[in-house]
């Protein structure tokens, strides 16, 4: 495992109303191999809950084939009351479309009847509907949280993605960093296990964990640096005046982003290139219109660029495939996927680097791999020879460059502070996060 130095600096945070936490003694848990686990909804569990002799809060997850009406009726809530609950909560969440595994909490009285229903509607935000005299009283509460600056530096090791994940870097941060760096670095052929990855980002973290909310949410990645064979690529996040979104730039104002990524995944090997070849299954030679990347099943696949999903369905020999239309006459295709990411369907708008699916071996495929194609005006082209620089943003100049230089100076000052904290003997740790609370 790659050694890692991790330093986190917590910024001043606002204290907000905290939702009532679940009493430890009242949590009803099933046990798997001696470890506590969330209760799965089922007939046996419902019968057991009827024997509860005191008011309690239980955490449940929607089981396959279950719906909210069927669940709540077990706790003396009639169908009309459930329908009213669905209507009252509609401005926040459609309870008719809860996915399997979605967690929620029920507060039960001494008879095992429902008093209140709680569910997470977004990060750190809990919605609670209390049943009073047959009517629902709905309130929104916000869990106490804090802003935390995370500064992480690791060796790439066997895989940048896996090494960063093992060190505790948020998945969203890894994906964003790879998406940005892919414009300049060929992850399939360039990286060595001694190369160094560094990232500085801000996240909002819960003060106390809660079963209805994830623990943290990434706010922004401010600095990314990858040193490849001794050559550093330090990149700074900045939004220029008149721009609709932030971009990453080198310190001299050169933009790093290109129009399309050449390799839309990480930790894979290039197993087949663009050109004529003998098809391994069909047995005859034909034009291989894209690139094949071999990797483990389930490896995240990124969108090569901003665009609109034209297809996300079964494509015959392509198996599960996605086709995305980009600007300037370009389209990209991703085939043999194990499945699609949540929300990816025809008509969806996607951003460059967004996870759209997962590597698989569906369709006419001998082994797990991604088949990736790029088309320009209807003609397949070699993704490795993409020349889209004329679509890339220009280097910053004038007042924009001056303003950007101030951003660089601010980020560098934060990094220097982090380095200083890390070099203090009492603060030096491996694979941990240090938080400095500023009051």
Order of alpha helices (4+ residues) and beta strands (2+ residues): beta-beta-beta-beta-alpha-beta-alpha-alpha-beta-beta-beta-beta-beta-alpha-alpha-beta-beta-beta-beta-beta-beta-beta-beta-beta-beta-beta-beta-beta-beta-beta-beta-alpha
